[in-house]
């Protein structure tokens, strides 16, 4: 690879790992565009296996801004702006409260938390909610953004509320995109104010956003054409393997291995 190509990637990360993340960004965005959920948690699970803990959540957040912006743009006509407004109100508070705590977490705690969170997302039962009002998205915005400061991807919380609003599939995907975009924007503002240096990661972020947008276009074409039951079964087992790997890495860290 040329010197220019190498300069695009952060010094803290092996070139092969950087290239892997660019490819994963494509498939994660395609997954979310096709199903509405799943790409963010898949991306954070893979990133957590190869990236330093202090950069994991901030870099993931910027990449997810690109991914969700592309998805929201493609599905813009289906966005309900009242939902977005209520979600934003809660997201501001979630980012402000969670930011100062998240920046201090040791890598073992972060990997343990993400591993357990992934297992809960793929195997746990979604919250049982009655039909919520749109203003319930303010609570979803607060919880999603607060937890996202620690675990990177907490879309299932917002998705659980969205699923009670009687949205058809394209509306669900569009509003999931705009609320996730809002969550990550406020999260990145918080990390920036707390002093995280994004510049060394800029090249990798740009490449991951570009591949993610291509994945969004591919996934949007598949929307409504996939065998969801078969796909979701495979997705659960892949995510389980990634989560167990994170827990293994965390256990080695705790034990000094």
PASEBA-1860 file (N, C-alpha, C; in nm, 3 decimals):
! residues 257
1> XXXXXXXX> 0.085/-0.120/0.000/0.000/0.000/0.000/0.088/0.124/0.000 ~ 0.047/0.229/-0.073/0.127/0.352/-0.085/0.134/0.425/0.047 ~ 0.233/0.517/0.055/0.249/0.598/0.176/0.125/0.683/0.200 ~ 0.066/0.733/0.089/-0.056/0.814/0.101/-0.169/0.731/0.159 ~ -0.181/0.607/0.110/-0.286/0.519/0.160/-0.268/0.489/0.307 ~ -0.143/0.463/0.348/-0.116/0.434/0.489/-0.148/0.553/0.578 ~ -0.126/0.675/0.525/-0.148/0.796/0.605/-0.296/0.818/0.636 ~ -0.384/0.752/0.561/-0.527/0.766/0.587/-0.569/0.696/0.715
9> XXXXXXXX> -0.488/0.599/0.757/-0.526/0.517/0.870/-0.455/0.562/0.998 ~ -0.520/0.547/1.113/-0.459/0.590/1.240/-0.340/0.503/1.278 ~ -0.239/0.564/1.337/-0.119/0.491/1.377/-0.149/0.388/1.485 ~ -0.254/0.409/1.562/-0.287/0.318/1.672/-0.351/0.187/1.625 ~ -0.381/0.179/1.496/-0.454/0.063/1.445/-0.378/0.001/1.329 ~ -0.368/-0.132/1.327/-0.303/-0.202/1.218/-0.380/-0.177/1.088 ~ -0.307/-0.169/0.976/-0.371/-0.141/0.846/-0.478/-0.244/0.813 ~ -0.451/-0.372/0.840/-0.549/-0.477/0.810/-0.676/-0.456/0.891
17> XXXXXXXX> -0.661/-0.413/1.016/-0.778/-0.388/1.100/-0.858/-0.269/1.046 ~ -0.788/-0.166/0.999/-0.856/-0.050/0.940/-0.936/-0.090/0.817 ~ -0.874/-0.171/0.731/-0.944/-0.216/0.609/-1.065/-0.302/0.645 ~ -1.050/-0.385/0.747/-1.163/-0.467/0.793/-1.280/-0.378/0.835 ~ -1.251/-0.271/0.907/-1.358/-0.183/0.955/-1.428/-0.111/0.840 ~ -1.354/-0.078/0.735/-1.415/-0.015/0.618/-1.515/-0.111/0.553 ~ -1.476/-0.238/0.541/-1.564/-0.339/0.482/-1.685/-0.364/0.572 ~ -1.661/-0.376/0.702/-1.770/-0.400/0.798/-1.871/-0.285/0.796
25> XXXXXXXX> -1.822/-0.163/0.778/-1.911/-0.047/0.772/-2.012/-0.059/0.658 ~ -1.968/-0.112/0.544/-2.059/-0.133/0.431/-2.171/-0.229/0.470 ~ -2.134/-0.345/0.524/-2.233/-0.447/0.555/-2.323/-0.407/0.672 ~ -2.266/-0.336/0.770/-2.348/-0.292/0.883/-2.453/-0.192/0.839 ~ -2.416/-0.100/0.750/-2.512/-0.001/0.700/-2.618/-0.066/0.613 ~ -2.576/-0.164/0.532/-2.673/-0.237/0.450/-2.774/-0.310/0.537 ~ -2.724/-0.370/0.645/-2.811/-0.441/0.739/-2.916/-0.348/0.799 ~ -2.873/-0.232/0.846/-2.966/-0.140/0.910/-3.064/-0.082/0.808
33> XXXXXXXX> -3.017/-0.053/0.688/-3.107/0.001/0.586/-3.214/-0.100/0.548 ~ -3.178/-0.229/0.549/-3.273/-0.332/0.510/-3.370/-0.370/0.621 ~ -3.322/-0.369/0.746/-3.404/-0.419/0.857/-3.444/-0.312/0.957 ~ -3.378/-0.195/0.953/-3.410/-0.086/1.045/-3.325/-0.086/1.170 ~ -3.270/-0.201/1.209/-3.188/-0.213/1.329/-3.078/-0.317/1.304 ~ -2.977/-0.317/1.390/-2.877/-0.424/1.387/-2.740/-0.381/1.344 ~ -2.730/-0.286/1.251/-2.599/-0.246/1.199/-2.511/-0.180/1.303 ~ -2.569/-0.094/1.384/-2.491/-0.023/1.484/-2.430/-0.116/1.587
41> XXXXXXXX> -2.509/-0.213/1.635/-2.459/-0.307/1.735/-2.357/-0.401/1.673 ~ -2.376/-0.438/1.545/-2.277/-0.521/1.477/-2.145/-0.446/1.463 ~ -2.153/-0.318/1.426/-2.033/-0.238/1.407/-1.955/-0.219/1.537 ~ -2.024/-0.185/1.646/-1.954/-0.163/1.773/-1.892/-0.292/1.823 ~ -1.957/-0.406/1.798/-1.903/-0.534/1.843/-1.773/-0.567/1.770 ~ -1.768/-0.541/1.639/-1.645/-0.566/1.564/-1.537/-0.465/1.602 ~ -1.574/-0.337/1.609/-1.476/-0.234/1.644/-1.413/-0.259/1.780 ~ -1.492/-0.308/1.875/-1.441/-0.330/2.010/-1.335/-0.439/2.016
49> XXXXXXXX> -1.331/-0.526/1.913/-1.230/-0.633/1.913/-1.095/-0.586/1.860 ~ -1.090/-0.472/1.790/-0.964/-0.431/1.726/-0.918/-0.290/1.764 ~ -1.005/-0.209/1.825/-0.971/-0.069/1.851/-0.938/-0.045/1.998 ~ -0.854/0.056/2.025/-0.832/0.096/2.165/-0.960/0.149/2.227 ~ -0.980/0.119/2.354/-1.108/0.149/2.420/-1.139/0.298/2.422 ~ -1.036/0.384/2.437/-1.064/0.527/2.451/-1.119/0.589/2.323 ~ -1.092/0.526/2.207/-1.139/0.580/2.080/-1.266/0.513/2.030 ~ -1.301/0.402/2.090/-1.408/0.317/2.037/-1.541/0.388/2.021
57> XXXXXXXX> -1.597/0.440/2.128/-1.730/0.500/2.123/-1.732/0.631/2.043 ~ -1.634/0.722/2.062/-1.634/0.845/1.981/-1.624/0.820/1.830 ~ -1.532/0.732/1.789/-1.516/0.704/1.645/-1.640/0.635/1.591 ~ -1.692/0.539/1.664/-1.815/0.472/1.623/-1.928/0.573/1.604 ~ -1.936/0.670/1.694/-2.041/0.771/1.685/-2.034/0.854/1.558 ~ -1.912/0.896/1.520/-1.898/0.977/1.398/-1.934/0.893/1.276 ~ -1.889/0.767/1.272/-1.921/0.679/1.159/-2.072/0.659/1.151 ~ -2.137/0.642/1.265/-2.281/0.622/1.265/-2.357/0.748/1.223
65> XXXXXXXX> -2.299/0.865/1.247/-2.360/0.988/1.194/-2.367/0.980/1.042 ~ -2.255/0.940/0.980/-2.254/0.928/0.834/-2.351/0.823/0.785 ~ -2.352/0.707/0.851/-2.440/0.598/0.811/-2.586/0.636/0.823 ~ -2.624/0.694/0.938/-2.764/0.728/0.961/-2.808/0.848/0.880 ~ -2.716/0.942/0.853/-2.750/1.056/0.768/-2.783/1.008/0.627 ~ -2.701/0.914/0.577/-2.729/0.860/0.444/-2.862/0.787/0.440 ~ -2.890/0.709/0.544/-3.015/0.633/0.550/-3.134/0.727/0.563 ~ -3.120/0.831/0.648/-3.228/0.929/0.663/-3.253/1.004/0.534
73> XXXXXXXX> -3.146/1.035/0.460/-3.159/1.107/0.334/-3.235/1.023/0.231 ~ -3.199/0.894/0.223/-3.264/0.805/0.127/-3.413/0.789/0.159 ~ -3.448/0.788/0.290/-3.586/0.765/0.332/-3.653/0.893/0.384 ~ -3.602/1.010/0.345/-3.643/1.136/0.407/-3.794/1.161/0.402 ~ -3.858/1.124/0.294/-4.001/1.153/0.279/-4.087/1.077/0.379 ~ -4.028/0.977/0.446/-4.105/0.897/0.543/-4.081/0.941/0.687 ~ -3.998/1.047/0.709/-3.965/1.092/0.844/-4.081/1.170/0.905 ~ -4.114/1.143/1.030/-4.212/1.220/1.107/-4.132/1.316/1.195
81> XXXXXXXX> -4.137/1.445/1.165/-4.051/1.542/1.233/-4.092/1.569/1.376 ~ -4.216/1.538/1.413/-4.257/1.552/1.553/-4.187/1.447/1.638 ~ -4.173/1.326/1.585/-4.098/1.221/1.654/-3.953/1.265/1.674 ~ -3.893/1.320/1.569/-3.753/1.364/1.577/-3.736/1.474/1.681 ~ -3.833/1.566/1.690/-3.824/1.676/1.785/-3.828/1.627/1.929 ~ -3.922/1.538/1.961/-3.932/1.485/2.096/-3.807/1.406/2.133 ~ -3.757/1.326/2.040/-3.637/1.247/2.066/-3.518/1.338/2.095 ~ -3.505/1.447/2.019/-3.392/1.540/2.036/-3.393/1.603/2.174
89> XXXXXXXX> -3.511/1.634/2.224/-3.521/1.697/2.356/-3.461/1.607/2.464 ~ -3.489/1.478/2.456/-3.432/1.384/2.554/-3.285/1.356/2.529 ~ -3.244/1.355/2.401/-3.105/1.322/2.366/-3.006/1.424/2.421 ~ -3.044/1.551/2.423/-2.956/1.655/2.477/-2.919/1.624/2.622 ~ -3.018/1.588/2.702/-2.994/1.557/2.844/-2.913/1.429/2.860 ~ -2.940/1.329/2.776/-2.867/1.203/2.785/-2.719/1.220/2.756 ~ -2.686/1.300/2.654/-2.546/1.324/2.619/-2.474/1.402/2.729 ~ -2.541/1.502/2.784/-2.480/1.585/2.888/-2.451/1.504/3.014
97> XXXXXXXX> -2.543/1.417/3.052/-2.527/1.339/3.175/-2.427/1.225/3.158 ~ -2.432/1.158/3.043/-2.349/1.039/3.023/-2.205/1.067/2.986 ~ -2.178/1.182/2.923/-2.045/1.209/2.869/-1.934/1.209/2.971 ~ -1.952/1.279/3.079/-1.845/1.292/3.177/-1.814/1.159/3.246 ~ -1.913/1.069/3.252/-1.890/0.938/3.314/-1.818/0.845/3.217 ~ -1.864/0.843/3.091/-1.814/0.748/2.992/-1.666/0.765/2.963 ~ -1.616/0.888/2.964/-1.479/0.916/2.922/-1.378/0.853/3.017 ~ -1.421/0.817/3.140/-1.330/0.764/3.241/-1.331/0.612/3.251
105> XXXXXXXX> -1.413/0.544/3.171/-1.427/0.399/3.188/-1.302/0.323/3.143 ~ -1.252/0.227/3.223/-1.141/0.141/3.180/-1.185/0.050/3.065 ~ -1.088/0.002/2.987/-1.120/-0.080/2.869/-1.193/-0.208/2.908 ~ -1.155/-0.270/3.022/-1.220/-0.395/3.063/-1.369/-0.372/3.093 ~ -1.399/-0.261/3.159/-1.538/-0.229/3.189/-1.616/-0.206/3.061 ~ -1.554/-0.132/2.967/-1.621/-0.101/2.840/-1.651/-0.228/2.761 ~ -1.550/-0.316/2.749/-1.570/-0.440/2.672/-1.672/-0.531/2.740 ~ -1.667/-0.539/2.872/-1.766/-0.619/2.944/-1.907/-0.565/2.922
113> XXXXXXXX> -1.921/-0.433/2.933/-2.051/-0.371/2.914/-2.104/-0.391/2.774 ~ -2.019/-0.372/2.673/-2.063/-0.389/2.534/-2.099/-0.535/2.507 ~ -2.016/-0.628/2.557/-2.045/-0.769/2.537/-2.179/-0.809/2.595 ~ -2.205/-0.769/2.720/-2.334/-0.801/2.784/-2.450/-0.731/2.715 ~ -2.426/-0.606/2.670/-2.531/-0.530/2.601/-2.569/-0.599/2.469 ~ -2.467/-0.646/2.396/-2.494/-0.718/2.269/-2.576/-0.843/2.296 ~ -2.539/-0.919/2.400/-2.615/-1.040/2.432/-2.759/-1.008/2.468 ~ -2.780/-0.898/2.542/-2.917/-0.859/2.576/-2.996/-0.819/2.453
121> XXXXXXXX> -2.931/-0.744/2.362/-3.001/-0.699/2.241/-3.047/-0.817/2.156 ~ -2.959/-0.917/2.137/-2.992/-1.025/2.044/-3.071/-1.139/2.106 ~ -3.063/-1.158/2.240/-3.132/-1.270/2.303/-3.239/-1.227/2.403 ~ -3.233/-1.103/2.451/-3.332/-1.059/2.549/-3.465/-1.027/2.485 ~ -3.566/-1.016/2.567/-3.698/-0.980/2.518/-3.710/-0.829/2.512 ~ -3.761/-0.773/2.401/-3.778/-0.628/2.394/-3.879/-0.581/2.498 ~ -3.866/-0.457/2.543/-3.960/-0.405/2.643/-4.104/-0.419/2.596 ~ -4.192/-0.460/2.686/-4.334/-0.469/2.655/-4.399/-0.333/2.680
129> XXXXXXXX> -4.429/-0.264/2.573/-4.486/-0.130/2.586/-4.627/-0.128/2.528 ~ -4.713/-0.056/2.595/-4.842/-0.028/2.533/-4.818/0.073/2.421 ~ -4.920/0.103/2.345/-4.902/0.200/2.237/-4.864/0.335/2.297 ~ -4.741/0.376/2.269/-4.689/0.501/2.327/-4.731/0.622/2.244 ~ -4.728/0.737/2.306/-4.748/0.860/2.232/-4.614/0.907/2.178 ~ -4.619/0.996/2.078/-4.495/1.042/2.017/-4.405/1.113/2.118 ~ -4.463/1.177/2.219/-4.379/1.246/2.315/-4.302/1.149/2.405 ~ -4.340/1.020/2.404/-4.261/0.921/2.476/-4.122/0.907/2.415
137> XXXXXXXX> -4.104/0.957/2.292/-3.973/0.954/2.228/-3.872/1.040/2.303 ~ -3.918/1.135/2.386/-3.825/1.214/2.466/-3.754/1.125/2.568 ~ -3.829/1.034/2.630/-3.769/0.938/2.724/-3.675/0.845/2.649 ~ -3.718/0.798/2.532/-3.633/0.711/2.451/-3.506/0.784/2.410 ~ -3.517/0.913/2.378/-3.400/0.992/2.340/-3.300/1.003/2.453 ~ -3.351/1.027/2.574/-3.263/1.037/2.691/-3.192/0.905/2.717 ~ -3.268/0.795/2.726/-3.209/0.665/2.759/-3.114/0.617/2.651 ~ -3.154/0.631/2.524/-3.070/0.585/2.414/-2.937/0.659/2.413
145> XXXXXXXX> -2.942/0.791/2.424/-2.820/0.870/2.415/-2.731/0.849/2.537 ~ -2.792/0.842/2.656/-2.715/0.817/2.778/-2.640/0.684/2.768 ~ -2.711/0.576/2.730/-2.647/0.445/2.719/-2.548/0.439/2.604 ~ -2.576/0.515/2.498/-2.487/0.517/2.382/-2.351/0.576/2.416 ~ -2.344/0.661/2.518/-2.216/0.717/2.561/-2.124/0.607/2.613 ~ -2.181/0.496/2.659/-2.102/0.386/2.714/-2.088/0.270/2.615 ~ -2.197/0.236/2.548/-2.202/0.114/2.468/-2.203/0.138/2.318 ~ -2.208/0.264/2.276/-2.198/0.297/2.135/-2.326/0.285/2.056
153> XXXXXXXX> -2.399/0.176/2.071/-2.520/0.152/1.991/-2.634/0.112/2.082 ~ -2.733/0.197/2.095/-2.847/0.165/2.181/-2.979/0.189/2.108 ~ -2.976/0.168/1.977/-3.094/0.187/1.895/-3.215/0.104/1.937 ~ -3.196/-0.018/1.994/-3.313/-0.096/2.032/-3.408/-0.026/2.128 ~ -3.357/0.069/2.208/-3.444/0.140/2.302/-3.540/0.231/2.226 ~ -3.485/0.314/2.137/-3.570/0.398/2.054/-3.659/0.314/1.965 ~ -3.604/0.203/1.914/-3.683/0.116/1.828/-3.802/0.055/1.900 ~ -3.784/0.024/2.030/-3.894/-0.035/2.107/-4.012/0.061/2.116
161> XXXXXXXX> -3.982/0.191/2.134/-4.090/0.291/2.139/-4.149/0.313/2.000 ~ -4.061/0.326/1.900/-4.109/0.347/1.763/-4.203/0.234/1.719 ~ -4.173/0.112/1.764/-4.252/-0.003/1.719/-4.395/0.002/1.769 ~ -4.424/0.085/1.870/-4.560/0.095/1.923/-4.642/0.205/1.857 ~ -4.580/0.282/1.766/-4.648/0.400/1.712/-4.730/0.372/1.587 ~ -4.736/0.245/1.545/-4.817/0.210/1.429/-4.757/0.253/1.296 ~ -4.622/0.260/1.289/-4.555/0.301/1.166/-4.543/0.182/1.071 ~ -4.559/0.208/0.942/-4.531/0.101/0.846/-4.379/0.090/0.830
169> XXXXXXXX> -4.333/-0.015/0.760/-4.192/-0.052/0.765/-4.099/0.061/0.719 ~ -4.133/0.128/0.609/-4.046/0.235/0.561/-4.045/0.354/0.658 ~ -4.159/0.383/0.719/-4.163/0.489/0.819/-4.078/0.453/0.940 ~ -4.084/0.325/0.981/-4.003/0.281/1.094/-3.854/0.299/1.064 ~ -3.810/0.253/0.947/-3.668/0.264/0.909/-3.625/0.410/0.903 ~ -3.710/0.495/0.844/-3.675/0.637/0.830/-3.665/0.706/0.965 ~ -3.761/0.680/1.053/-3.760/0.745/1.184/-3.655/0.687/1.277 ~ -3.624/0.558/1.260/-3.512/0.500/1.334/-3.382/0.568/1.291
177> XXXXXXXX> -3.369/0.596/1.161/-3.249/0.663/1.110/-3.234/0.804/1.164 ~ -3.342/0.882/1.163/-3.332/1.022/1.205/-3.310/1.032/1.356 ~ -3.370/0.942/1.434/-3.349/0.946/1.579/-3.208/0.898/1.615 ~ -3.159/0.795/1.545/-3.022/0.749/1.570/-2.922/0.856/1.530 ~ -2.947/0.925/1.419/-2.861/1.036/1.376/-2.854/1.143/1.484 ~ -2.968/1.180/1.538/-2.974/1.281/1.644/-2.894/1.236/1.766 ~ -2.911/1.111/1.806/-2.840/1.057/1.921/-2.689/1.069/1.904 ~ -2.639/1.029/1.786/-2.494/1.031/1.764/-2.440/1.173/1.750
185> XXXXXXXX> -2.517/1.264/1.694/-2.472/1.404/1.684/-2.448/1.462/1.823 ~ -2.544/1.447/1.912/-2.526/1.500/2.047/-2.414/1.429/2.122 ~ -2.399/1.299/2.095/-2.291/1.224/2.160/-2.155/1.276/2.117 ~ -2.137/1.302/1.988/-2.009/1.350/1.937/-1.979/1.492/1.987 ~ -2.082/1.574/1.995/-2.062/1.708/2.053/-2.010/1.695/2.196 ~ -2.069/1.604/2.273/-2.027/1.584/2.412/-1.882/1.537/2.420 ~ -1.845/1.438/2.338/-1.707/1.389/2.342/-1.608/1.497/2.297 ~ -1.647/1.577/2.199/-1.562/1.687/2.154/-1.538/1.788/2.265
193> XXXXXXXX> -1.644/1.823/2.336/-1.631/1.918/2.447/-1.546/1.860/2.560 ~ -1.545/1.727/2.572/-1.466/1.662/2.676/-1.320/1.642/2.635 ~ -1.286/1.681/2.511/-1.146/1.683/2.469/-1.098/1.566/2.386 ~ -1.187/1.479/2.335/-1.139/1.369/2.251/-1.084/1.424/2.119 ~ -0.967/1.374/2.077/-0.902/1.419/1.953/-0.948/1.331/1.836 ~ -1.035/1.385/1.751/-1.086/1.309/1.637/-0.991/1.310/1.517 ~ -0.900/1.408/1.508/-0.818/1.427/1.388/-0.738/1.303/1.347 ~ -0.669/1.231/1.439/-0.592/1.114/1.395/-0.677/1.004/1.333
201> XXXXXXXX> -0.806/1.006/1.359/-0.897/0.903/1.309/-0.977/0.949/1.187 ~ -0.949/1.071/1.139/-1.033/1.132/1.035/-1.033/1.051/0.905 ~ -0.915/1.004/0.861/-0.909/0.928/0.735/-0.992/0.802/0.740 ~ -0.976/0.725/0.848/-1.054/0.602/0.864/-1.203/0.633/0.872 ~ -1.238/0.738/0.944/-1.379/0.776/0.958/-1.440/0.808/0.823 ~ -1.368/0.886/0.741/-1.420/0.923/0.608/-1.442/0.799/0.522 ~ -1.345/0.706/0.522/-1.359/0.584/0.442/-1.474/0.498/0.492 ~ -1.491/0.490/0.623/-1.601/0.410/0.678/-1.736/0.473/0.648
209> XXXXXXXX> -1.744/0.605/0.651/-1.869/0.672/0.616/-1.903/0.651/0.469 ~ -1.800/0.661/0.383/-1.823/0.641/0.239/-1.871/0.500/0.210 ~ -1.804/0.400/0.269/-1.847/0.262/0.245/-1.984/0.237/0.308 ~ -2.009/0.303/0.422/-2.140/0.290/0.486/-2.252/0.345/0.401 ~ -2.226/0.458/0.332/-2.331/0.514/0.246/-2.361/0.420/0.129 ~ -2.256/0.359/0.073/-2.279/0.260/-0.033/-2.359/0.142/0.020 ~ -2.331/0.103/0.146/-2.407/-0.004/0.207/-2.553/0.034/0.228 ~ -2.576/0.161/0.262/-2.714/0.210/0.278/-2.791/0.200/0.147
217> XXXXXXXX> -2.728/0.238/0.038/-2.794/0.229/-0.093/-2.826/0.083/-0.127 ~ -2.730/-0.006/-0.098/-2.753/-0.148/-0.127/-2.863/-0.205/-0.038 ~ -2.860/-0.170/0.090/-2.960/-0.222/0.183/-3.099/-0.169/0.154 ~ -3.108/-0.043/0.109/-3.238/0.016/0.077/-3.305/-0.057/-0.039 ~ -3.225/-0.109/-0.131/-3.280/-0.186/-0.243/-3.335/-0.321/-0.196 ~ -3.278/-0.370/-0.085/-3.322/-0.499/-0.032/-3.441/-0.487/0.063 ~ -3.475/-0.363/0.101/-3.582/-0.340/0.199/-3.711/-0.407/0.152 ~ -3.762/-0.498/0.231/-3.886/-0.566/0.196/-3.868/-0.691/0.112
225> XXXXXXXX> -3.741/-0.724/0.075/-3.717/-0.839/-0.012/-3.641/-0.952/0.057 ~ -3.614/-0.938/0.188/-3.530/-1.035/0.256/-3.615/-1.135/0.335 ~ -3.563/-1.255/0.351/-3.621/-1.353/0.441/-3.572/-1.319/0.581 ~ -3.652/-1.243/0.655/-3.606/-1.189/0.783/-3.581/-1.296/0.887 ~ -3.665/-1.398/0.891/-3.652/-1.501/0.995/-3.517/-1.572/0.985 ~ -3.481/-1.614/0.864/-3.354/-1.683/0.843/-3.237/-1.592/0.873 ~ -3.247/-1.468/0.824/-3.137/-1.374/0.842/-3.116/-1.342/0.990 ~ -3.225/-1.319/1.062/-3.212/-1.280/1.203/-3.154/-1.392/1.288
233> XXXXXXXX> -3.182/-1.517/1.251/-3.123/-1.629/1.324/-2.972/-1.630/1.308 ~ -2.926/-1.614/1.185/-2.782/-1.607/1.160/-2.718/-1.488/1.229 ~ -2.787/-1.375/1.226/-2.737/-1.252/1.288/-2.718/-1.273/1.439 ~ -2.813/-1.338/1.503/-2.804/-1.362/1.647/-2.678/-1.440/1.683 ~ -2.648/-1.544/1.605/-2.533/-1.628/1.638/-2.401/-1.557/1.611 ~ -2.396/-1.479/1.505/-2.273/-1.401/1.477/-2.249/-1.299/1.589 ~ -2.355/-1.229/1.629/-2.342/-1.130/1.736/-2.306/-1.195/1.869 ~ -2.359/-1.315/1.892/-2.326/-1.387/2.014/-2.177/-1.421/2.019
241> XXXXXXXX> -2.124/-1.467/1.906/-1.980/-1.498/1.899/-1.895/-1.374/1.925 ~ -1.934/-1.261/1.866/-1.860/-1.137/1.887/-1.868/-1.093/2.033 ~ -1.986/-1.105/2.093/-2.003/-1.065/2.233/-1.918/-1.153/2.326 ~ -1.918/-1.283/2.301/-1.839/-1.374/2.385/-1.690/-1.345/2.370 ~ -1.647/-1.307/2.249/-1.507/-1.270/2.229/-1.472/-1.145/2.310 ~ -1.562/-1.047/2.313/-1.539/-0.926/2.393/-1.529/-0.960/2.541 ~ -1.618/-1.047/2.589/-1.614/-1.086/2.729/-1.485/-1.162/2.761 ~ -1.437/-1.241/2.667/-1.310/-1.312/2.685/-1.194/-1.213/2.694
249> XXXXXXXX> -1.193/-1.113/2.604/-1.089/-1.010/2.609/-1.094/-0.935/2.742 ~ -1.214/-0.903/2.787/-1.228/-0.831/2.914/-1.179/-0.917/3.031 ~ -1.213/-1.046/3.030/-1.170/-1.136/3.137/-1.017/-1.146/3.141 ~ -0.954/-1.154/3.025/-0.807/-1.158/3.021/-0.748/-1.030/3.080 ~ -0.815/-0.915/3.050/-0.770/-0.788/3.105/-0.783/-0.784/3.256 ~ -0.898/-0.830/3.307/-0.919/-0.832/3.452/-0.815/-0.920/3.522 ~ -0.782/-1.035/3.456/-0.689/-1.132/3.517/-0.544/-1.100/3.488 ~ -0.523/-0.993/3.408/-0.384/-0.954/3.377/-0.318/-1.039/3.274
257> X> -0.400/-1.107/3.187/-0.346/-1.196/3.086/-0.306/-1.127/2.967
END
